[in-house]
Amino acid sequence: MALRDAVHSRRRGQLPADGHGAIADCNTDGLQAWMVTLGTRYRFDRADLRLRDRVKLNNGPSREHGQLGERSAWPNRGEDVKQAAIGLSYSF
């Protein structure tokens, strides 16, 4: 049996108000965000693999990052997202 763990973290700070074609006097307060992913993989033999993931996405008060493709499925502005996933793979 083999066990592997992984941790991944990403942070996005506030964007500069004068960059990327933005208006020079705009306010970018609250546009920060961070995400942490924790994953575990269990391998019992060469054919059997089990996975478990947990994700926490913390949006700033003005940020609305989402992990789903459709805009209607995104969280509300400033809302945090928590996700969990499990998986099973068997190779013949």
N, C-alpha and C positions, 0 to 999 in steps of 0.2 A: 504494500500500500504506500502510495506517495501522496504527500500533502504539500501544496504550494499556496502561499498567500501573496497578495499584492495590494498596495495602496497607491493611489494616484490623486494628486491634488492640482487644481488649476485656479488661478486668481486673475481677475481682470479689474484693473483700477479705473478711475474716471478718465474719460477721453478729454483731450485738450479742446478748449472751446474754439481755438483758431485753426484747427486742423481739419482735413478731409472736407473742405468746402463748407464748413459750418459758419454760421453768422458769428462775428467776433464777440458780440456782447451776450452770447447765450450762456445759460447756467447749466453745468453738468453735474451738479450735486446729486448724489444718490445713484449714479450709474455704475457703481462697482458691483462685482459678483464673484462668488467662489464656488467651486464644486469639489467634493471629495468622493472617491470611489473606493470601496473595499471589496476585494474579491478573493474567493477560495476555490481551489480545484482539488478534488479527491480522485485519485486514480487507483482503483482496486486491483486491476490487472491490465494487460495490454489492450483489451477490448472495451473496458468499462471506464467511463469518465463522467464525473458529476461536478457541476458548477454551481456557485452561489455568489451573487453580487448584491451590494447595497450602494445606493447613490444618494447623496444629499447635495442639492443645488440651492444655494442661498443667493437670492436676488436682492440687490439694493432696493431702497424705497421707490426708485424710478425705473428700475430695470425689469424687463419681461422676457428673459431667456426661456426658451422651451426646447425640449428634445424631440418633439413630434413634428412631422413635416407640415401638417395643416395648421394654418394660422388660428382657426377656431378652437383648436385643441390646446393652445398655449395657455399658461397660467395667467392670472390677472397681474397687473403691474405691481411689483414688489412682493409677490407671493413666492414662498419657498416651495421646492419640489422634493419629495422623497420617493424613491423607487426601490423595488426589490425584484430580483429575478432568480430563477433556478433553472437548471438545464441538466439533461441527461443525454449522453451519447454512447452508443454501443456500435462497435465496428465488427463486421463479420469477416 
